[in-house]
Amino acid sequence: MNKNKPKKLPPRIPEGESIQDGPEMGLDELNKQFKKRMKEYERFVKFVVKDLNLKDNSNVLEIGPGPSWISILLVKSNPSFKLVGLEISNDMIKLAKKNISDENVENNISFILGNAKDMSIFEDKSFDAIISHDSLHHWEEPIQVFNEIARVLKDDGILCIRDGRRDIGLGAKIIFQLARFFISKKMSYFWKTSIMASYTPVELQEMINLTRLKNKIEIKTDIFDIIICSPS
Ligand SMILES: C[S@@+](CC[C@H](N)C(=O)[O-])C[C@H]1O[C@@H](n2cnc3c(N)ncnc32)[C@H](O)[C@@H]1O
């Protein structure tokens, strides 16, 4: 048997785009589940601000902000940032609006209901930065979204898209199984379905090679995550 032969991966199981807009779970409960991920959000924000060097007064687009905790943390880290959240789910925008009001950052964050595959509402080179956290595996037409990102991002703009990966190794699988003892059944279910819907680094690189982002980004990985970002 050839030991170097790559193991066969389970096929991707898409999750669909809008994660709510239905009575699946009350919005308050959903918000609570998201809030448990605050440490993860803080790490992402730190990476964007410090490692990718997000400048004062940046005009930032967040794709799929959900309850908007990332945008909220960004603005709290630097009140000169202005954020626009492009979100496909009406329910999520409701939740996000409540959160930005509770956190007193309404003046810095606004939302647009729409699908990131069509950003014709924005002019070319509108944004200093585009970020997205845990949303990519939901996009039904990622190639179109990547091309739209390339169009609306300034030439020297910052890009940071973080998502899970489907090709997790044995170490990550063990951590996942152990984590299930400490998180709710719902969280563990969401985590598993998002892993199954996500891509591998190779699949993403192949996809990006077909878009105008080709040669403009780098892909970083760790045991659970993939980050597509501007070269640092
Ligand atoms: C798993 S949630 C992540 C929310 C948030 N970014 C976070 O990390 O907490 C994915 C979000 O992406 C949104 N979404 C999925 N596909 C989208 C698309 N094509 N355009 C805009 N938003 C989208 C969903 O409605 C949902 O709010």
The ligand as a Gaussian input file, in Angstrom:
#p B3LYP/6-31G(d) Opt

LIG

0 1
 C      -21.827000      31.120000      10.794000
 S      -22.400000      32.760000      10.573000
 C      -20.994000      33.677000      11.120000
 C      -21.376000      35.023000      11.643000
 C      -20.209000      35.886000      12.139000
 N      -19.324000      36.274000      11.062000
 C      -19.451000      35.181000      13.230000
 O      -18.334000      34.684000      12.969000
 O      -19.975000      35.143000      14.332000
 C      -22.344000      33.025000       8.803000
 C      -23.029000      34.318000       8.379000
 O      -22.824000      34.551000       6.978000
 C      -24.066000      34.977000       6.395000
 N      -23.997000      34.690000       4.940000
 C      -23.955000      33.460000       4.362000
 N      -23.856000      33.565000       3.026000
 C      -23.820000      34.896000       2.737000
 C      -23.723000      35.633000       1.507000
 N      -23.623000      35.019000       0.325000
 N      -23.711000      36.985000       1.584000
 C      -23.810000      37.620000       2.789000
 N      -23.911000      36.969000       3.972000
 C      -23.909000      35.628000       3.953000
 C      -25.100000      34.174000       7.191000
 O      -26.416000      34.682000       7.088000
 C      -24.545000      34.277000       8.599000
 O      -24.950000      35.436000       9.262000

